[in-house]
Amino acid sequence: MAGVWIFAENREQTLELLNVGRQLAAEMETGVSALLWYDHERAGDYISHGADEVLLLPALPEDQSLEAYIPVVVAEAKKGDPDVFLFVASARGKELSARIATRLDTGLCSNCITLKYDKESKTLEMERLAYGGAAVQKVTCPARPVMATIPPRTFEPTAAEDGRNGHIRELSAPPPSVVKILERKVKAREAKDINEARVVVSVGRGIEKKEDLAIARELADVLGGEIGCTRPISEEMHWLPEELCIGLSGVQIKPDLYVGLGISGQIQHVTGIRNARVICAINKDENAPIFGVADFGIVGDLYSVVPKLVQELKKI
Amino acid sequence: MFFADEVEKRRHAMPTIVACFKWVIDEAYIRRSSSGELDFSSVDYKISEYDRNAIEEAVRLKEIHGGNVITVTVGVPEATKGVKDALSRGSDQAYFIADASFRNLESSQTAAILAEVIRSRIVSYDLIICGEGSSDLYAQQVGARLAEHLEIPCISFVQKLSMEGGRLIAERKVEQYTEITATPLPALVTVLPEINSPRIPGVKDTLTASKKPTVTIKKDELSPIGEARLQTTGISASRMDRTCEKFGTEAAELTRFVESLRKKGAIR
């Protein structure tokens, strides 16, 4: 037995992992199995998007969380002996994968950003970021299965193909976990989703007071974008909600344009913008590290530059 | 382990709380050489950021419920500085598993070593707290793996924690919502930075720290350490190839700036 297995929390993530899974499976000459726990009607949809097999996990009682599936998934993996087991790097995906990797006595590449199969050595070479994003760590996993968590939006979703066939198989119900869910609180979103924004204007410590966020907002408005921030602005000053915090431990964005205002360019923040198409920075410190990772930089005081820039942009 | 009399027993006892930490390179000191390679020659070390939240949370719970806080770390002998730092942050006792070969342990190895020491030396603990990930490699695995080795419940990414009537109530952050969980003790949690603000030790704390007991455990007192399940084949500087073009603040320069954005298709 063999194969590439994937586990995600929703359709979007599943299609992204199916994309990676399909490519690897083709090179490894094996199949792809998708685990599905949330919406069993999706099984056919996933087969047409590249799964050869869908393993259905029975729905859980209200007071149970995903970790209840661990014993069932582990038992199935021991039987099926997959070559590769990919998880979405969501909060629960990270915990589940680390616990399953321990039970399968194998390695796990967390927050994996590239995977390359070397046919000759039959090794999967993976890359991830380390030291707050300053370094790329290359890893391999000599044990089976090779496990990895992949951040959402790292890969494009796969497209559907006509006439694909696959199996659907139901797994057994797990025993209840001792961890009980007392309540689920849906977080009221305080801001728009900056993942979707085409332009993001981000603010850092160079902003002196909360009212001055209006300057950034005006620039974002004229560019048709949203605003984001560095960790100190959301976590320490509480001027903006945490979902706008961009960085390694916050949101990683891929806009067409990123404009950093009064941002020094600490590596953790920069890691969150490395996939922006164009990076701009406005900072009065000409030695700020942000200029080293920006396409275009303006060395100047944001308080005088931004209003002038807004006027210039309005001319268009 | 999770029977009602166990919960009843823990309802009245003062808890033993274990906080794990890692002594890491302070990434702010990593330089790039002129050829773009990573330069670790002038680095300093620190207790990993989120592990400070783990220690703080253990001390905070002790201040409410009494009991004692034990900090545990696996690392190179130089990490003794970190052990002192942890004690000055309010822990009562430390276990320091030290060996010169522990510089590049992989998550699976660290978790196995911690598990062996906690199982054999600490034995009767109620709660283990870890940071959500280390600030050097940020693999975010040791906490979850440790819980598996000890066969205790694990709740990751916790932003609020309390102990009520022998149970642990933990609020964990899952993408779109938060889950409020109840778990029998003993259990393990990993905490997010927003759970608290770690205290900054004062002179008095540092002085008291040197009087607190530290148990040092050597590699030969442990079972043989297994192979790394994940092998690092290279670490190199991450590259961000950008044009790094600079502009002035005069009107003509701003016009040229906007023109450049347009040429790149960044503005429509």
Boltz contact constraints between the chains, C-beta under 6 A:
constraints:
  - contact:
      token1: [A, 90]
      token2: [B, 175]
      max_distance: 6.0
  - contact:
      token1: [A, 91]
      token2: [B, 157]
      max_distance: 6.0
  - contact:
      token1: [A, 91]
      token2: [B, 174]
      max_distance: 6.0
  - contact:
      token1: [A, 92]
      token2: [B, 174]
      max_distance: 6.0
  - contact:
      token1: [A, 94]
      token2: [B, 140]
      max_distance: 6.0
  - contact:
      token1: [A, 95]
      token2: [B, 144]
      max_distance: 6.0
  - contact:
      token1: [A, 95]
      token2: [B, 156]
      max_distance: 6.0
  - contact:
      token1: [A, 98]
      token2: [B, 141]
      max_distance: 6.0
  - contact:
      token1: [A, 98]
      token2: [B, 144]
      max_distance: 6.0
  - contact:
      token1: [A, 98]
      token2: [B, 145]
      max_distance: 6.0
  - contact:
      token1: [A, 99]
      token2: [B, 144]
      max_distance: 6.0
  - contact:
      token1: [A, 99]
      token2: [B, 148]
      max_distance: 6.0
  - contact:
      token1: [A, 102]
      token2: [B, 145]
      max_distance: 6.0
  - contact:
      token1: [A, 102]
      token2: [B, 148]
      max_distance: 6.0
  - contact:
      token1: [A, 106]
      token2: [B, 229]
      max_distance: 6.0
  - contact:
      token1: [A, 107]
      token2: [B, 229]
      max_distance: 6.0
  - contact:
      token1: [A, 107]
      token2: [B, 230]
      max_distance: 6.0
  - contact:
      token1: [A, 110]
      token2: [B, 139]
      max_distance: 6.0
  - contact:
      token1: [A, 110]
      token2: [B, 140]
      max_distance: 6.0
  - contact:
      token1: [A, 130]
      token2: [B, 137]
      max_distance: 6.0
  - contact:
      token1: [A, 131]
      token2: [B, 27]
      max_distance: 6.0
  - contact:
      token1: [A, 131]
      token2: [B, 30]
      max_distance: 6.0
  - contact:
      token1: [A, 132]
      token2: [B, 27]
      max_distance: 6.0
  - contact:
      token1: [A, 134]
      token2: [B, 30]
      max_distance: 6.0
  - contact:
      token1: [A, 135]
      token2: [B, 38]
      max_distance: 6.0
  - contact:
      token1: [A, 135]
      token2: [B, 235]
      max_distance: 6.0
  - contact:
      token1: [A, 135]
      token2: [B, 238]
      max_distance: 6.0
  - contact:
      token1: [A, 136]
      token2: [B, 236]
      max_distance: 6.0
  - contact:
      token1: [A, 136]
      token2: [B, 238]
      max_distance: 6.0
  - contact:
      token1: [A, 137]
      token2: [B, 232]
      max_distance: 6.0
  - contact:
      token1: [A, 137]
      token2: [B, 235]
      max_distance: 6.0
  - contact:
      token1: [A, 138]
      token2: [B, 233]
      max_distance: 6.0
  - contact:
      token1: [A, 138]
      token2: [B, 234]
      max_distance: 6.0
  - contact:
      token1: [A, 139]
      token2: [B, 230]
      max_distance: 6.0
  - contact:
      token1: [A, 139]
      token2: [B, 232]
      max_distance: 6.0
  - contact:
      token1: [A, 140]
      token2: [B, 231]
      max_distance: 6.0
  - contact:
      token1: [A, 140]
      token2: [B, 233]
      max_distance: 6.0
  - contact:
      token1: [A, 141]
      token2: [B, 230]
      max_distance: 6.0
  - contact:
      token1: [A, 143]
      token2: [B, 229]
      max_distance: 6.0
  - contact:
      token1: [A, 178]
      token2: [B, 2]
      max_distance: 6.0
  - contact:
      token1: [A, 178]
      token2: [B, 153]
      max_distance: 6.0
  - contact:
      token1: [A, 178]
      token2: [B, 184]
      max_distance: 6.0
  - contact:
      token1: [A, 179]
      token2: [B, 153]
      max_distance: 6.0
  - contact:
      token1: [A, 179]
      token2: [B, 181]
      max_distance: 6.0
  - contact:
      token1: [A, 179]
      token2: [B, 183]
      max_distance: 6.0
  - contact:
      token1: [A, 180]
      token2: [B, 182]
      max_distance: 6.0
  - contact:
      token1: [A, 181]
      token2: [B, 179]
      max_distance: 6.0
  - contact:
      token1: [A, 181]
      token2: [B, 181]
      max_distance: 6.0
  - contact:
      token1: [A, 182]
      token2: [B, 180]
      max_distance: 6.0
  - contact:
      token1: [A, 182]
      token2: [B, 182]
      max_distance: 6.0
  - contact:
      token1: [A, 183]
      token2: [B, 180]
      max_distance: 6.0
  - contact:
      token1: [A, 184]
      token2: [B, 177]
      max_distance: 6.0
  - contact:
      token1: [A, 184]
      token2: [B, 179]
      max_distance: 6.0
  - contact:
      token1: [A, 185]
      token2: [B, 177]
      max_distance: 6.0
  - contact:
      token1: [A, 185]
      token2: [B, 178]
      max_distance: 6.0
  - contact:
      token1: [A, 186]
      token2: [B, 177]
      max_distance: 6.0
  - contact:
      token1: [A, 187]
      token2: [B, 177]
      max_distance: 6.0
  - contact:
      token1: [A, 256]
      token2: [B, 266]
      max_distance: 6.0
  - contact:
      token1: [A, 257]
      token2: [B, 266]
      max_distance: 6.0
  - contact:
      token1: [A, 274]
      token2: [B, 240]
      max_distance: 6.0
  - contact:
      token1: [A, 278]
      token2: [B, 264]
      max_distance: 6.0
  - contact:
      token1: [A, 278]
      token2: [B, 266]
      max_distance: 6.0
  - contact:
      token1: [A, 293]
      token2: [B, 240]
      max_distance: 6.0
  - contact:
      token1: [A, 293]
      token2: [B, 242]
      max_distance: 6.0
  - contact:
      token1: [A, 294]
      token2: [B, 242]
      max_distance: 6.0
  - contact:
      token1: [A, 295]
      token2: [B, 242]
      max_distance: 6.0
  - contact:
      token1: [A, 295]
      token2: [B, 243]
      max_distance: 6.0
  - contact:
      token1: [A, 296]
      token2: [B, 245]
      max_distance: 6.0
  - contact:
      token1: [A, 296]
      token2: [B, 260]
      max_distance: 6.0
  - contact:
      token1: [A, 297]
      token2: [B, 246]
      max_distance: 6.0
  - contact:
      token1: [A, 298]
      token2: [B, 247]
      max_distance: 6.0
  - contact:
      token1: [A, 300]
      token2: [B, 249]
      max_distance: 6.0
  - contact:
      token1: [A, 305]
      token2: [B, 249]
      max_distance: 6.0
  - contact:
      token1: [A, 308]
      token2: [B, 254]
      max_distance: 6.0
  - contact:
      token1: [A, 309]
      token2: [B, 254]
      max_distance: 6.0
  - contact:
      token1: [A, 312]
      token2: [B, 254]
      max_distance: 6.0
  - contact:
      token1: [A, 312]
      token2: [B, 258]
      max_distance: 6.0
